Amino acid sequence: MKRFPEHQLNAKVRRTRDTTALSRLALLLFCGLVMAGGFVFAAKQHFAAVQYGYQNEHLRIERKRLLEENQRLALDKERVTAPDKLEPAARRLGLKPARPGQIATLGIPVNLPQRRKDAKEEAPNTRRTRTSP
C-alpha cells in the first residue's frame, strides 16, 4: 500500500517570499554588527587608556629621577666651580692671578698708566687674559 501518490497535484505550489521578513532580518543583522563593532571599539579605547596610564606613570617616575639627577649634578657643578677649589687647580696648571693692568672693563673707559718696556720682558710666556664682568 502506498501512502503518497507518485504524482501529487500540489508539488508545484510555491510560497511567496516575505520581503518584509527579509528586510527585518537584514536590519537586525546590521544593528547587531554595529553594536558588536561599538563594543569592540569601546574595549579598544579602554585598553588604550589603561596602557597610556601605565606609560604616564612610568614617565612621571622617569621625570622625577631626572629632576633629582639634575639637582645632584647642579650641586656637584657648584661644588667643583667654587673659588676655593678653582684656585689650586689653576695653580697646578701654571696659571697666575690677574694683575690690575690685565683686567679691562667694558663700557667705561679707564685711564691706565703707560706700561714699562721691561714689564713685557719680565714675563714673555705668561698669558694675558681679558675678563668681562
C-alpha positions in Angstrom: 0.0 0.0 0.0 1.3 3.4 -1.0 0.6 6.3 1.3 1.7 9.1 -1.1 0.8 9.1 -4.7 3.7 9.5 -7.1 2.3 12.5 -8.8 1.0 15.0 -6.3 -1.0 17.9 -7.7 0.2 20.3 -5.1 4.0 19.7 -5.8 4.2 22.8 -7.9 2.8 25.2 -5.4 5.4 27.7 -4.0 5.2 30.1 -1.2 5.6 33.7 -1.9 8.7 35.4 -0.4 8.0 37.7 2.5 10.1 40.7 1.7 9.3 42.4 5.0 10.8 39.5 6.9 14.0 39.6 4.8 14.3 43.4 5.4 13.7 43.0 9.1 16.4 40.2 9.2 18.8 42.4 7.3 18.1 45.4 9.6 18.6 43.1 12.7 21.9 41.8 11.3 23.1 45.3 10.6 22.2 46.6 14.0 23.9 43.6 15.6 27.1 44.3 13.6 27.0 48.0 14.6 26.6 47.0 18.3 29.4 44.4 18.1 31.6 47.0 16.4 30.8 49.5 19.1 31.7 47.1 21.9 35.0 46.2 20.1 35.8 50.0 19.7 34.9 50.7 23.4 37.1 47.8 24.5 40.0 49.1 22.3 39.6 52.6 23.8 39.6 51.2 27.3 42.7 49.1 26.8 44.5 52.1 25.2 43.5 54.3 28.1 44.9 51.8 30.6 48.1 51.5 28.5 48.5 55.3 28.4 48.0 55.3 32.2 50.9 52.9 32.7 53.1 54.9 30.3 52.2 58.1 32.1 53.1 56.7 35.5 56.4 55.4 34.0 57.2 58.8 32.6 56.4 60.5 35.9 58.9 58.3 37.7 61.5 58.9 35.0 60.9 62.7 35.2 61.3 62.6 39.0 64.5 60.6 38.6 65.9 63.0 36.0 65.0 66.1 38.2 66.8 64.5 41.1 69.8 63.8 38.9 69.8 67.3 37.6 69.8 68.7 41.1 72.6 66.4 42.1 74.6 67.5 39.0 74.0 71.2 39.6 75.2 70.7 43.2 78.3 68.9 42.0 78.9 71.7 39.5 78.6 74.3 42.2 80.9 72.3 44.5 83.6 71.9 41.7 83.4 75.5 40.5 83.7 77.1 43.9 86.6 79.6 44.1 88.4 77.7 46.8 88.5 74.6 44.5 89.4 76.5 41.3 92.4 78.4 42.7 94.6 75.3 43.5 93.6 73.7 40.2 94.6 76.8 38.3 97.9 76.9 40.1 98.6 73.3 39.2 98.0 74.2 35.5 100.5 77.1 35.8 98.1 79.9 35.8 98.7 83.0 37.9 96.3 85.6 39.3 95.5 88.5 37.1 97.2 91.8 37.7 95.3 95.0 37.8 96.6 96.2 34.4 95.3 93.0 32.8 91.7 93.5 33.7 89.7 95.7 31.4 86.1 96.7 31.9 83.6 97.2 29.2 81.6 100.4 28.6 83.6 102.7 31.0 87.0 103.8 29.6 89.7 103.6 32.3 92.8 105.7 32.0 95.6 103.2 32.7 99.2 104.3 33.2 101.7 103.6 30.5 103.3 100.2 30.7 107.0 99.9 31.0 109.0 98.1 28.4 110.8 96.0 31.0 107.4 94.6 32.2 106.9 93.0 28.9 110.4 91.5 29.0 109.9 90.1 32.5 107.1 87.7 31.7 107.2 86.7 28.0 105.5 83.3 28.5 102.5 84.4 30.6 99.1 84.5 29.0 97.2 87.7 29.1 93.5 87.1 29.6 90.8 89.5 29.3 87.8 89.0 31.6 84.5 90.7 31.4 82.1 91.3 34.3 
